[in-house]
Amino acid sequence: DQQVKQNSPSLSVQEGRISILNCDYTNSMFDYFLWYKKYPAEGPTFLISISSIKDKNEDGRFTVFLNKSAKHLSLHIVPSQPGDSAVYFCAASAYFNKFYFGSGTKLNVKP
Amino acid sequence: SQTIHQWPATLVQPVGSPLSLECTVEGTSNPNLYWYRQAAGRGLQLLFYSVGIGQISSEVPQNLSASRPQDRQFILSSKKLLLSDSGFYLCAWSVGLAGVNEQFFGPGTRLTVL
């Protein structure tokens, strides 16, 4: 049973527009959430995180929103750039040493 | 600074052959270590994680095993590979401090079982 779900396998956005990637989770014990970006044939790289005590965290063009009651988080990228094209994974942790990842969303930013 | 190494980068093995993938971390002590697999068209599946030498937790039943003979070394093994073992294997580490929860991934190993 997948505890972290990314229901959109792909997303296509025009350069300069907003990209919104969504993630749902089922385990109410998760207290830390992360987004990773992955290029083909490379390991994922950490992008941004949020603790369950917050509902928003911003870092430059990237903002993560957390809705605990809905068990939903989203990543906003504004403005989107062609270099943002990659697979994005959300991940959640209930304890600091164990992480669960979603299946990923492939973002394509068109010039 | 910390770095993580994985080798080999690519591997082609016949069905039934053994497997050994190695991961080492530099620049940190007592890291938490993880093995993930990304199969074609699928997300990251946690296979094993370790909080210390000789301490291995398995997440999914399979014909793979993991060992941690040294603090910063994590090995993924199989005695007999299956076709379904093909995928992209990623090693990762994190530090077990409260509030520092990011995982850092290695470059990965592309395994093709024929």
Interface residues (C-beta under 8 A of the other chain):
Chain A: Q6 Y32 L34 Y36 A41 E42 G43 P44 T45 F46 S49 S51 F89 A91 S93 F96 N97 K98 F99 Y100 F101 G102 S103 G104
Chain B: N32 Y34 Y36 R42 G43 L44 Q45 L46 Y49 V51 F88 L90 A92 S94 G96 L97 A98 G99 V100 N101 E102 Q103 F104 F105 G106 P107 G108 R110
